[in-house]
Amino acid sequence: MAKKRSGGGLTGTQQAAKFLGVSVLSGAVLAGIALPAAGALGLAAKGTVEGFDEIPSNLKTPPLSQRTTILDSKGGLIATVYSRDRKVVPLEKISPYMQKAIVAIEDARFYEHGAIDLKGVLRAINKNAQSGGVSEGASTLTQQYVKNVFVEEAGDDPEKVAQATQQTIGRKVRELKYAIQVEEELGKKKILENYLNITFFGQQAYGIEAASQRYFSKPAAKLTLGESAMMAGLVQSPSRFDPINDLQEATKRRNIVLQRMADVGDISQAEFDKAKATPIKLKVKTPRNGCITAVDGAGFFCDYVRKTILSDPVFGKTAEDRQKLWNLGGLTVRTTLDPKAQAAANEAAVAKVNKDDGVATAVVQVQPGTGKVLSMSQSRPYGLDQKQHQTTLNLAVGSKMGGTTYGFPVGSTFKPITAAAALEKGLSPAQSFDTPWKISMKESDYTRCDGKPSGYADWSVQNELKTEKGAYDMTSALGKSINTYFAKLEQMAGLCETLTMAKKVGYERELGKPIRQSPSATLGSLESTPLDMANVYATFANRGIYCVPVVIDSIKAANGDKLNVPQTKCTRAMSDHTADTINQMLKGVVEDGTGTRAGLSDRDNAGKTGTTEGRKDAWFVGYTPNLSTAVWVGDDVGKRDEMFDLTIGGEYYEKVCGGCLPGPIWRIAMTGALGSDAPSFVDVKVPRAEKPKEKKKPEDDKPGDREDDKPADRPVVPFPDITLPDLTGGDPGRGNGRGNR
């Protein structure tokens, strides 16, 4: 312990020694700052004797930001993302030539001095005094490392970066003290390793491994002598000596490094001559950063994963914490994306809709029972080039996750939710209503969850065709998507009960907006997203159990630690019998209802068509026991035009319907994604109503009034052993502004 005077301070000898030490530090400071030498040394010493001890001695080295790798469920690469392209490697995985080259050119006496090189300081002061400026610096490799730590900690904040690099005596003195600490704690080998991993080598490459891959497409361990010399030469000025932009200047700089290596004895004269005579042969690898580089059309899924990490509290309590985790990177993210399902979704998304069409399509697939999102694709490619019809707007999700503001009205795909609410209330599938093709209901007959009437106006509801009248039970009404039936069924089931069921099965509105308690909900007037609708129908497939969607299976940090990830939460939304009954009724939709063009012939499958008022949206949502897929088609930009009299994917449509465009897209997606395993729905007996025969009035129906979604030789049989009029087709076109099918 140092001896102190009786007053508690240092002795005169100790003060003088300390002054001399700080003077050396100040000389090192002045060697790197453009100040006049005369008189400045004493001034600097005077200003830092008292303050030097007050600088905290604990340098908190931030973890280095690295590349994050996003993988599919099989381990295949989806994309690499980073704020700084870096991969940290140990010293033994860095070429010995590279280690020698960086020491030779940046700090040849690195292994001989401590944190400060006294000879270098005196030499630099002398040269700078002669030149009147900073012609030579005296920073050791350790000091440079400390400076890079401060820059790394500043991140992308311009103000913090400026503070970390400003040419002031205070910053240099602080840098020197931390350099002393680093020398004591880490040792030379670790300092060199850290330096080579933190340093910027130009072309967006941080650290020697990323730089080696960038310029030579090889790991740092395999760098040759000439390549190592070129890389070491970059550190002084990555832009000036960039071999991609100026190979001649880079060669001159490389040769200077080679000469320095020869001068200090790191290489022989023969090695020098051979390396100098060898031209730089680059093998440039273009940086691939971000979801825009995602493979196999998975850009939208990749971006959804990114937004999950930035928004889910499991990755940090605050948005700042989550952003810091993402920027730090170094993560290996194993996702739920199934390569086979994604390939099928990609094929389906562009099979019927071109990227430059006036409308777009979105396809998303979910695994019942797990909530795992297996695919996410759309007809417009992910990207920023609008001339190439690219977009980053994810049509499968809502605005919080990079999609549209609220989603899209879902049309008649909502009707099975009303049916489920009715069954849960005890109503029978045989419940029938004898209605005309157009009815008027009172909003006051529908009760909100607060016990108040939903409104006091009259609600006009009509079916698409005048022939759609008479008696229907639940099965036939679902199969033919009868609006008037579901207006009455919702009244019996209860508006509140229907909307409560919607929440239970995952029907959500974005931005925290509550579901609007309007009777028109049963006709699909409210918005949702393709992802949510795929999950709703996955609940039916999973026999009434809803599972929250998830896209991440696991995450490993750079150090190998496993991070917590969002887990699906499964809750029962309805009884298994109710779900089994819905499944049997929706099988009829694809067998002889509005979805016959979508139906699969080799396994149990079910689904529902949907179009909205003015045919601005067309849907098909369907499923097997092990896969649920939602397909949406509509105008994704501008004023959302109606889909009449237009050509899509090279095919003319007088009017777009859920069964005639989204249905075939769904069939392609399902056929490609499904394997040989073909489980069946639980077979339950669905009660049916009886109905007397009814004659059709020819003048009520005109050719071409609705799409024909069923084979001409397959008659409609809404009730057993009863003949009804030929109600071919699918979804309606217009609902007088109050209802959709």
N, C-alpha and C positions, 0 to 999 in steps of 0.2 A: 504494500500500500504506500502511496506517495506521502512523504513527510510534509506536515503543514506547520505554518507559523502558529504562535500561541493564539492569534486572532482568528484562526481557522482557514486562512487563505494559503495559497502556494508560496513557497519561498522564492526569493529573487532569482535563484538559479533555475528553479522550475518554471517560473514565468518566462525567463529568457528562452528556455528550451521550447516552451510551448509557442512563444512568439516566432521562433525560428521555424518550427514545424508548420505553423499556419502561413508563414511567409512562403514556404515551399509550396503549400497548397495554392496560395494566391498567385504564385508564379505560374503554376499549372493552369489556373483560371485565365490569367492574362495571356498565356500562350495561345489560347483559343478564342480570344475576344479582341475585337479591333479597337484597342485603346492605346494611347501613347504610353510607352514603357517608362519614361522618366517620371519618377515620383509616384507612379501608380501602384508600384509594389507595396510601398509603405502604407499608402492610403488604403489599399485593399486589406492589408494585414490588420491595420487599425480597426477597420470596420468588421472584421470577422473573428478576431480573438475572442470577444465576448459571446458572439452568436454561434460559433462552431459547435460548442457543447450542447446548445439548445436544439440542434437539428435531431429529430428522432433517428435512432440508429437502426431501427427495424424496417428494412425494405420489404414491403409486401409485394412479392412478385405475383402478378396476375396470371392465371392460367392462359395459355396461348389459344387464341381463336383458331379453329381448324375446320376442315371440311366436314359437313354432315352428309352421310350416305343414307338414302332412302331406298329400301328394298321392298319387293313384293313378298307375298306369303311363302314363296318357294326359295327366296334368297336371291332372286334376280335383281339387277340394278334398275331402279326407276329413274333416279336423278341424283346428282351431287349438288349441294347448295352450300354457300358459304358467304360470310361477310369478308373474310380474308382466306384466300386459297393457301392452305398450309396443312402439312401432315408432319407431326413431330416424330422424329426418329432418334434412336440412341446413337452415340458417337461411333460405335462399332459398325453401324450401317451407313457411315459416311466415308467415302473414299479417303485413304490416307493422303493422297495427292491434294485433295480439297482442304484437308486440315492444315497441311503445310503451306499451301498457297495463301490461305486467308491470313495466317499468322505472319508469313513473310512480307506481305504487302501492307498489312494494317498495323502490325505491332511485332516487329522482328525480335525484340527482346522480351516478348510476352512471358517466357518461362524463366527469365532472369530477374525481373523486377517485381515489386508488389503492385498495389493498386495504382501507384504513380511511378512513372519512369523519370527519375531526376535528370538523367542525361538528356532525355528527350525534351524535358521542360527547358533546360538551359539552352539547348540547341534551338528550339523554337523561339524562345524569347530573343535570342541574338538575331535570328533571321527576320523575325517580325519587326524588331527595332530598326534594322537596316532598311527594310522595305516600307516602313511606315504603316503597315496593315497586317493582316493575317495571311502570310504566304505559306505557313506551315503550322499544323496543329500538333498538340502533344498528348491528345487523348489516347489512353491505352485501350486495348481491346475490352478490358473490363469496364472502363468508363463508357465506351460505346454501347456495351450491353446494358448498362444501367439506364442510359438515355433511351434506348429502345424499349425498355420496360415501361418508362413513363409514357412514351408514345403509344405503346400497346394499350396501356391503361386508359389513355384518352379516347381510344376507339375512333369513332367517326365524328366526334364533336370538334368542329373547327376551332372553337375557343380553347378547349383543353389541349388540343394538339399544339396550338400556338404557344400556350404556357409551357408545354413540355419541351419546346425547341427554341424558346426565346434566348437571345444572346445577352444574358445578364450575369453579373458576378454572383448573385444569390443562387441562381439555378446551378451554375458550375460548381460552386462550393458544396451545395447539397449533393450534387452528382458525385463529387469526389468522396464525400464521407460515406455514401452508400457503397461506392466502389471498394472502400477499405473493408466494410462489413462483408461484402460478397466474397472478396478474396479470402477472408478468414473462414467463412462458413462453407463455401462450395469447393474451393480448390480449382486448379487450372483446367483440368480435363472437363469438369462439369461446366465451368464458365464457357469453354470453347463449344461444348455441345449446345448449351443454351443460346449462345450467340448465333450459331449457324442455324438454329431453329427459329429464331425470332427475326432475323434480319430480312429486309426487303431487297429482292433481287430484280425488281422491275417486272413489267408485263403481268401485273396482278398476282405475282408469285411471292409469297412470304415463306421464308425458310428454305433450306437447301433442297429438300426432297421435292417440294412443289416446283421449285425453279428448275431442277434437273429434268423433271417430267415435261415442263413447259418448253425448254429449249432443245432437249435431246431425246425426249420420250423414253427415258430410262431412269431407274432408281439412282439415288445419290451414291450408293455403294459402288456403282460401276463407272463412275466418271473417270476419264483418262486424265493424264497430266495436262494436256492442252486444254481440255474441256474445263478442268478445275481452275486453271489459270484464268481462263475467260470469265468464269463465274465469280472468282475472287475479285477480278477487276471491276465488276459491275457495282460493287458495294459503294464505291466513292461517288458515282453518279449513274444510277440505273438508266436514266433517260439518255444521257450523252453517249454512254458506251453500249447502248442496246444493239445487239448484233442483228436483230430483225430489221431495224430501221437504218442502221449504219454499220455494215459489216467491216468496212475499212477502219473506222475509228475503234471498233471493238477489237480488231486484230492488233492494232497498235498498243492498246491497253493490255491485251493478253501478253504481248511480248515483253512489256515492262514488268509484268508480274513474273514471267518466266526468268527474266534477267535477275530480278530480286531474289528469286529462289536459288538461282545459281550462285549469286553473291554470298548468300548466307550458308551455302553448303548443303541445301536440301536436295539438290539434283546435281548430276555431273554435267560437264560441258557437252558430252555426247548427247545426253538426254535433252539438254537445252537446245542444241542445234536441231535435233530431230523434231522436237515439239514446235519450234519456231518455224520450221520449213513446212509443217503440216497445216493446210488451210482449215479454217473452222467449218465444220460440216454440221449444220443445224438439222434437226429433225423435229420441227415445231409441232407441238400438240396444242390446238386451239382450246382455251379454257372453256369448259362446259359448266356453267353455273346457273342454278335456279331451275324452277319447274318448267321454264320455257324450253329446256333441253330434255325434258322427260321422254323416255322411250315409249313406243307402243301406244301413243295417243293418251298417255296417262297424265298429261299436264294438269287437267282439272282436278283429278284425284290428288296429285302431288300438292297442289295449292290448298286443297281441303285439309290435308295432313298438316301443312305449315300453319294454317289458321287455327287448327285444333290445338297445336302446341302454344300458339300465341294467345289463345282465349280460355283454355281450360285451367281452372285453379289448381289442378293436380300438378301443374308444371311451374307454379309460383303463385303467391298470394296476390301480387299486383301485376299490372300489365308491364311495368318496368322490369320486374323480376323475370317474367316470361320472355320478354324481348332480349334480355341479357343472356338467358340460356340459349336462345336461338342464335344470337350473334356469336356467342362463344363457340358453338358448334362442337365438332368432334363426336357427334352422336351417330350411332348406327340404329336407324329406325326400321324395324321390321313391321310392315303393314299387313292389312287384311286383303289387299288386292290379289285376286286370283288371275294368273296370266291367261288361262283359257277363257274365263268369263270376260276379261277385258278385251281379248281379241274378238270374241263374239259380239260384244257391245260395239266395238269399233266398226266391225263389218256391218252390223245392223244400222248404225247411225247414218251411214252414207249410202246404204243400199237403195233407199227410196227418196232421199233428200240430198241435193247437191250443196256444197259449201257456199255457192254464190246464189242460191235460191232466195226468194223474198221471205221465206220462212225457214225455221231451223227445227231440229229435233234433239231431244235429250233422252238418254237411256241410262238407267241406273239399276243395279241389281243388289239384293240383300239376301243373306242366308237366314231363313227362319230358325228361331231357337237360339241364335248367338248374337244377332244384331250386326254381324260383320258385313261391311260394305265390300262387295266382291268386284264391282266394276263401276265406272263412271265415264260416259263418253257423250259426245254430241257431234252434230254434222259440221259445225264450224270449228276449225282447228284452233288449238290453244296458241296464242301468240299476240304480238303487238302490231303486226302489219295489216292494217285495215284494207289495203289494196289487194291483199291475198285472202281477204274475208276472215282474217283471224280475230280472235277475241279472247279476253281473259274473264269474261262474264260467265260464271258457272250456272247454267240454266237448271241444274239439278237441285240447287240449294238456294237458301235465302240470303239476304244482303249481309248478315253478320258473318257469313262464311264465304263471301265473294260472289254471291248470286244476285238475283233480282230483289226488289224491295220487299215484296210480300210473297212471291211465288205467282201462281196462276190460278184462276177459278178452275175447279176440278170437275164441273159438270156431273154427269150421272155416276161417276166413280164413287160419289159420296153415298149413293143409295144403299149399298150393303151395310153401311154404318147404321142407317135408320132401321134397316131390317134387324140388325143385331140388337139394337135398343128395344125394339118391339118384342123380339123373342125373349130377351132378358126380363121384360115386364110380364111375360106370361102369355102373350098373344101367340096364336097358332099360325104356322105357315099357310094353313088353309083359310086364314082370314081373307075374305073377298069383299070387294066393293064394286057395286054396279054404278058406273059413272058415265056421263056423256064425255065427248072428246074435249070439252072445255067446261070448267067449273069456276065458281067464285067462292072463295073462302074468306072468313073474317079473321083478321089478324088477332082480334081480341080473344079468339078461341085457342090461341097458342100461348102458353104461360112460360115466362122467363124463369130463371133459377131464383130470382128474388121474389117470386110469387106474383109479379105484375104481368099484365097482358103485354105481348110483344109489340102491339100497336093497335090502332083503331080503324084502319083503312080496310077496304076490301082488297083481297089478293086474288088476282085472276091467274088461273093456271090452265094450260092447254097442252094436249098431246100434239105430236107433229102432224098426224093425219086425222082426218075426220072419221076414218074407219076405226080408229083406236078408241072404241067406246064399248061399253058393256061391262061384263063381270070379269075380274081378274083376281087370282089369288097371289100370294107373295112370290111364288116361283115364276109364274108367267109374267108378273109385273117386272121382276128383275130381268127376265129373259128378253122382254120387249121394251124395257126401260120406260114404263108408263108413268108419266108425271102426275097425272091426276090421282093415281093409286097412292103414290108416295106422299102426296100432300095430305091425304086422309090418314095414311098410316102414321105419319109423324104426329098428327093431332092425337091419335089414340095412344101412341107410345109416349108422347110428351116431348115438347121442344127441349126442355131442360135435360130430360133423360137422354135424348138424342145427342145433344151437344156434350153431355158428360161422357157418353160412350166415345164420342169423337176424340176427346182428350185422352181417354184411357188407351186407345189404340194408336196414339201418336200423331193424330192430326193437329198440327200446330200452325199458328200464324207467327210470322217473323217479328223481330224488334219488340217482343214482349206484348204485342197487341192481343187483347182477348178475342176469342171467337165471337163474332157479332151474333146476337141472339135473335135471328130473323127466321121466319118459317121457310124462306127460300133456301136455307142451308141444305135441306134435304135434296134440292135439285142442283147442288154444287155451285152456288153463287159465291161462296167464300173461297179465298185463295189458300193454296198450300203448295208444296214443292214436290217434284218427282221423287226425291229421296224419302220424304215423309210418307207419300202415298205407297211407295214400295214397302215401307215398314208397316203401314196399316194392313196391307194385304198379307204381309208376312205373319201378322198376328193371327189371321184366319188360318193360314197354313200351319201355324204352331199351336193349333187347337186352343186359341183364345188367350195365349200368353204373349204379351208385348215385351220386346227387348229393345232397349235404347241402342241406336246405331253407334258403331265404333269403327275406327279405321286404323288403329294402331294395336299391334299384338305385343310388341316389346321394344324397349329402348336401352341401349348400352352407352354409357358415357365413354369419353376418350380413355379413361383409366380402367375401363372394364366393368365398372359398377353398373348394376341394373337400376334404372329409374322406375318410379311408379308411373303407370299409364292409366288412362281412363278405362274403367271396367264397365261392361254392359250391365244394366240393371233390368231384370225381368220381373214383370208383375202380371198378375192375372187380370185381364180386362173383361172377360166374359166366361161363362161355363164352357167346358169342352163340348158339351152337347150343342150349345148355340153355335159355336164355331164349326162343328161338324155339319150342322144343318145348312149354314151359309155356304160351306164348301160344296155340298151337294146341289144346292140351288144355283150357284155360280158355274157349276159344271154345265148346266143347261145353256148358259150364255154362249159358250164356245162350241157346244154341240149343235144347237139349232136356234140360237138367238142372234143377238146383234154382233157376236164376236166369232162367227164361224170361220172367217178368213184367218183368224189367229190360232185356232185350236190345234193342239198337237194330237196326232193319231196313235202314238205309241205308249202313252202313259196318262195317268190321271192329271188333269189340269183344269183350271178354272180362272175366270177373270171377268172384267166388266169394261165396257166401252164408256166413253164420255165425250160430249162436246158442249161448248158453252154458247151463250147467246151470240148470234151473229157468226158463229163458227170461228171465233178468234182463237180458240184452243180446241185441240182434239187429243184425246187420251186413250190409251189402253193400259190397264193395270191388271196383271194376272200372275198366276203362280202354280207351282207344283208343291208337294209337301216339303221339298228341299230347296226351292229357289223362288224368289219373288222378284218380278221385274216391272218397272214402270216406264212407260214411253209417253212423252209429250211432244206435240207438234204445234207450232204457232209462230207468230211474228215476234221476234225477239228484240226488235229495234223500232224506233219511231212511234207512230200512233197506234200500233197494233191493229193492222187491217183485218177485215173479215176474209175468210178463206173460201171465196166463191170464184169460179171462172178463172182458174190460174193453173200454170204448169209447174209441177214440182218433180224434181228428179227426172225430167224429160217426159213425164206423163201428165196428161191433161186431167184436171178434176173440175167437174161442174160445181161440186161442193165437197169439201173435205169432211169426212166422218171418222169417228173413233175406230170403227171396224174396218174401214177401207184403206187407211194409211198407217196410223199407229199400230193397228192389229198385226198386219204383215211384218212390220219392223220388230214387234215383240216376238213373233214366231221365229225370226232369224236369230235374234239374241238368245232366246231360250234354247233353240236347237243346237247352237254352237257351244253354249255354256254347260249344258247338262251332260252327264256321263251315262254310263250304262245302268247305274243304280236308279230304279224307277219305283219308289215307294208309292203306296196308294193312300187315298184319303180313307178315313174311318167311315164305313158304310152305315148310314143311319136311314131309317124310313122317314121320308118327309111327307106329312099329311097334305092332301090336295083337296080343293073344293070341287063341288060338282056344279056344272053350269049347263043350262039347256042350249040346244043348237040355236044359232043365230044366223040369219041370212044377211049376206053382204049386199049393200046398195052400190051398184056399179058407179053411180055418179059421185060417190063419196071419195073415190080414189082415182087419181090420174097417174098415168105412166110417168115414171121419173120423179115422183114426189119425194121418194126417200131412197137411200142406198139399199141395194140388195145384198145383204151380208150372209145369205144362206142359199144353199143349193136349191134350184127350182123344183127338184123332185122330192124335197123333204118338207112336208107340211108342218105347220105350227100345231103343236098339241099342248096347249096350256094346262089342260086338265085331262086325267085319264079317261079314255073312251068317249071323249066329247070332241066334236068337230067345231072349230072356230074359223073365222075368216082368215085369209092368208095375210098375216101381218109381217111380211118380210121386211128386213132392213134393220137399222140400228138406231143411231142417235138423232134427235131432232135438230132442227136448225135454229129456230127462233122461239123465244118464250115470252114475248110481249114485255120484255124488260123485267120480268118478275121470276121467271123460272128457267132452269136449264136442265138438259138431259145428257 
